């Protein structure tokens, strides 16, 4: 038998061994390569609903199409990418007078990835279900002209009593908590009142008997601030369960290099945790970086080490006809990854074409080039046009999380982790975590 095999021609094809009329399965050298890449396409509204209008394109590292099909009713698709590759979710809207497409592409996909395109459901869904109202009368504060009332369904502003509270069926139960804030006096003194277990009744009304009281101070201590940082702003937000409420900001005065503290008024004893956002700028770039955190407990202070999760700094962010370029001003630690949005259009001779393309990839220090789609999608691929392509707008997103294992984890849901505000993001809900993030405009080139 050994001699027989030595004298036969052996051909490996499509995962099988073909030898002298025998067909045998090739033993896998890497079990992970035999696991499919699975995809879920959701809407971009944060309601967590599947987007059944999408098609999903799977390409191997050479750009060869492995699968190109519509998602099922649950927004699902899958394919085998034993060598990894690129996956794109494509949504096309066309009529005789207009052609528009929304594309999201994830680069560097590996076997076994479970990718989500669109947004994971927000921590609190404040936009779905029936809309209802309640009316509340409340005691006024001398000198106050603006009041803000927060429920689990979001903000309801008022100029005076009464206030109309807006609800959606997806964000309230039989009872709800109510936070109200205002400022009055010279200088302004932030005030608040807080009610728990208010009975919900569609169209109902109630009277608030509690008085507004002065807020206490929350101290944000910042350490290891890089020397080139020339300006900082700190904000603190109360988390009512998982709904952000009552954000108040304070500027850091003077040279913030090294260490600094900021004192921000806050409604003491209200909520479950604090949400912090520290915005940093430099004189050698127009972009800013934000260090954001959800604290483990409510507390009255927090310390943030700004020497951790350092992102690179960039300037000259410019959109091109087929991507974007930028210049690095200062290096940083390796980020978890990035995504660049590209918008533009052209006229194909019969109608205008408008394209929005999101590309998720490992962090790049010089630019992004739009991937090449197969010929079947040439009509929506800027790189395959014979007419002038006009870029219109773009955004760079880059982030590093303290609880994300690099690009391998970030690419599983890049839109959720890079484009969602931290307070409503559909990931790490109820957990303490920190992230450093860039959200910078990419200007259209000449």
N, C-alpha and C positions, 0 to 999 in steps of 0.2 A: 504493500500500500504506500509506503514512504517513497519507493522508487517511482510508482505511478504518479504521485503528486509532483515529484520533481521534474517529470517530463511533460507536464501539462502546463498550458498557459492559464494564468489566474488573472481575472479582471474584477476589480472592486467597483461596484456601481450601485448608487441609491441605497447604500447601507447593506448590501448583500454581497456574498462571495460567490462568484460564478466560476466553477472549475470543472472542465471536462464533462459537461452535462449535468453536474450536480449544482444545486442552489442551496446555500447555507447562510443563515443569519450571521453577520459579522459581530463578534463579541464587542460590546461598547468599551471604549477606552476611558470614557468619562461619563458616568451616569447622568450628570447634570445636563449634558448636551442633548439628551433624549427627552427632556421636559419641555413642554410647549411654552411659548410666550402667550400669556392671556391678557386680554384688554377689556376694560369697561369704559364706555364713552358716556359721560354725564353732561348735562347742560352746564352753561357757564353762569347760571343765576344763583348757585349755592343752595338750591332746593333738593339736590341729591337725586333728581329724576333722571332716568336714562334718556339719551338723545338718540332716538331710533332713526334719525335722518342721516346719520353718519356712515361713511364707508371707512374701512381700515385697510391700509396698505402696509404689507410686510415686505421688506427688502433685505437681502443678505448683504454682507460687507462689500460685495462687488456691485451693488445696486440692482441685482437681478430680482425680479418680482417673485416672491414665494407665494403670496396670497394677496388677493384684492377683492374684497367682498363687503356687502352691507352687514351691519351689525344686526343681531336679532332684537326681539322686542324689549329685551332687558339691557340693550346696549353692549352686548358681549360679542367678542370675536377671539379667535386664537389661531396660531400657526406654529410650526416647528422652525426654529432658527438655530440649528445646531452650532453655527459659528457666530451667533449673535447677528447684529445688524441695526436696521433703522425701522421705526414704526411711525406711521402718520395716520391721524384721524382727519378726514376730509369731509367738509360739509359744503355743498354747492347749491346756490340758488340761481336759477336762470329763467329768463323769459325773453321774448323777442327783442326787448329794448335794453336789457341789462344782464350782466353776468357778474356774480359775486361769489367768492369762496372764502371760507375760513379753514385754515390748515394748522394743525399742531403736530410737530414732529419731535420725536425723542431719539436722540443719537446714542450710540454706545449701548444698545440693548443687549442683554445676555439671556441665554436659555433659562427658563424658570421665572423670569420677571413677571410680575402681576401689575400691569400698568393701568393707571386711571387717567383718562383725558377729561378735561372739564374740571369742575370743582366738587370735592367731597361736600356733603351737606354741612352748612354752617352750624356752629355750636347751638345757636338758637335760630329757628326759622321764623322770621318776622314778616315774611312777604306772601305766605300762602294761606289758604282757607278764607272763610268769610270775614269781612271787615265789620267790626262793631264799635260802638262808642259808649262811654260813660261820662257823666258830668260831675265835677267835684268843686265845691266852694271851699275857700281856704282863707286864713287870716293874712292880711297884707303886711309888708315890711315897709316902714317909712323910708322914702327915697328910692325904693326899688321900682323899676319899670319893666324888667324882664324876669320871667320865671321859667324854669325848666323842670318838667315832671318826667320821671323815668319809671317805666314799668318793664316787665320782662319782654314786652313787645316794642320797646324803644322809647324815643323822645316825643313828648307832646309839649310844645312851648305855649306860653301865655303872656299877655301883657298885664293881666290882672285877673281877679276872680270873677267868674268861675273859669276852670280849665276843662277843655274837652280832651279826654284820654282816648287814644286810638288803639284798638286791639285787632289782632288776627287770630283765627282759631288755632293756629299751630304754635302759639307762644304763650298761652295763658291756661290756667286751670281754674278750679272752683274758687281758689284764693290767690291773691297776688300781693307782692310787696311794692311799695311806692316810695320813691326818693324824689324830693324836690329841692332845688338849689336856686339861689339868687345872690346878688351883690347889692349893697347899699352903703351910703355914707361916703365921706371924703376923709382919708382914702377909702377905697372900696373894701368892705368887710364881707367876705363870702359867708353866706348863711345856708342852713339846710334844715329840713325836717324829714322824718322817716316813719312810715307806717308799715306794719307787718300784718299779714293775714286779712287783707281787705277782701270782702266778698265780691266776686265778679257777678255782674248782672247786665246782660245786654240791654242798652238803653237806660240803665238805671242811673241814679245820682246818690251822692253821699256828701256829708260835710266833714271837713278836716278840722278837728278842734286843736290839734297840736300847734304850737308856735314854732316859728323859725328860730334857730339858735346858731351862734357863731361856730364856724368850723375850727378844728384843731390843726396842728401842723404835722405834715409828714416830711421826714428828712431823707433825702437821697444822697448817700455818700459815694463818690466816684474816685477810684484809685487807678494808678498807672495810666493816666491820660497821656497820650503821645504828645511830645513837644510841638509838632507842627499844627495841632488842632488850635484854631484861633477863635472859634465861637461855638457855644453849646446852649441847647435849650432842653429843659427837662419837663415832662408831663407825667402826671399820675392819674389813673382812671380807676374807679371802683368797679369791681365785677359783682353784679347781682346774680348769683349763681354763675351763668355763663354769658350774661349780657353786659357789655361795657356801659358805664353810666357816669356822668359827672366829671369829665376830664378837665383838669386845671393845669396850667403850665407856668413855668418860671424860667427866666434867663439866668445863665451863670455869668456873673460879672467879672471883669478883669481877665488876666491870662490864666486859662484853666489848666495849663500843663502841670503834670504831676498828680495832684489831687484837688478835689473841690467838693463842695456840698451845695445842695439846693434845697430850699424849704418851700413846700407846696401845700396850700390849704387842702384839707380833705374832710369828708363827713365821717368823723370818728365812729367806730363801732358798726359801720354799715357795710354789708357785703361779705363775701367769702375770701377774696384775695385782692391784691393790688396788681394793676397792670402799669408798667413803667416804660417810658420811651425817652431815650436820650439821643438827641440829634446833634451831630458833630459836623463842622465845616472846616475847610482849610482855605488859605489865601491863594494857593496855586491851582485850585480847581473850583469850578462852579457847582460840582455835585456835592451831595451830603451823604452821610451814612447814619443809620439809626441802630442803636443797641436797644433791643426790646426784651422785656422779661415779664413773666407771670410769676409772682411770688408764691411760696408754699402756703403762707398764712396771711392774714390781714395786716397785723402789726402797725407800728407807727414810724418805722424807718426801714431802709434797705441799703445794703452796700453792693455796688456793682464794680467788678474789676474790668476796666476797659482795655487792659493789656491782653485780654483773652479774645479769641475769635476775631483777630484782626484781618480785615479785608483789604485788598489792594485799593489804591486810589487811582482814578482815571480822569483824563481830560480829552477834549476834542472828539467827543462822541458824535460820529457823523454817519448818516444813512447813505447807502449807495443803491444803485439799481438792483443789485443782487445780494445785499447784505448790509453790513455795518462795520465801521472801523473805529478804533479808539487808541489813545496813547496812555500808557501806564505812567503815573507820576511817582508812585511809591509802592513797593511790594507789600504783601501781607502774608498771613498764614494761608495754607491751601483751603479754599472754600469748599463747601459741599457740592456746589454746582451753580449753574446760571441758566437763564432763559432770556432770549432777545425777541421782542415783538417787532415785526416789520409790516408796514402798511404802504400800499402804493397802487398804481393802476396804469392803464393804457387804453387805447382804443384799437380794437382788433379789425377795424374797417367797417364793421356793421353796428357795433354797440360798445359802450364803455365797459371796462372790466375793472373790478375793485377786489383787491386781495389783502387779507390780513393773515399773517403767518407767524406762529410762535415756534421757536426752535429751542429745545432744551438740550443742554450739552454740558460736559465738564467745563470748568472755568477756563476761559481763554483770555490771554493778556493783550491781544492785538486786534481781534475782530471776529466776525461771524459771517460765514457764507451760506446762503440759502441752499439746502440740498437740491439735487436734481431729481425731479419726478420722472416716471416713465413716460414714453411718448403719448400714451393714452390720455395723460393729463397735461399735455403741452399747452392747452388753451388757458390754463390757470398758473403756469409756471413762468415767473418773470425771466428766468435764465434761458428760456427757449423762444423768446419773442424776437421778431424781426423788425418791430416798431419800437419807438422810444418808450421806455418805462419810466414813470415819474414817481419817485418815492415821496411819501407825504408825512409820515410820522413813525416813530419807533420808541421803544423803551428797553433799557437794560435792567434786568433783575439778577442779583447775585446775593447769595446768603450763605451763612455758616451757622448751624445749630449746635447747641451743646449736647443734643440727644439724637442726632442724625448721623448715621455711619457713612458719611461721604456720598458720592454720586450714586453708588449702588442702591442706597435707600432713597435719596432725593428724587431720582428719576421715576420712582414708582408713582409719584403724584406731584409733579413739578408745578403745575398751575396752582394747586392748593397751597404748597409750601412757599411759593415765591410771589404770588399775586394777591393772596388773601390778607386783609388786615388781621393782625395778631389776635384781636379781641373776639373775632367771630370765626376764625379759621377752623375748618372741619378736621383738625388733627390735634392730638395731645390735649383734648378737651378735659378740663379739670385738673391738668397736671402742671406742676411748676417746670418752666424751661426758659431758655434764653436764646435769642438769635441776633446776629448782626446782619443787616440787610441794606442793599443798595436798590433804589428804584429811581433811575435816572433817565431823563429824556434823551433820545438819540435824534439829533436834528437832521433834517433833510439836507443833503449836500447841494452844491450849486448845479 
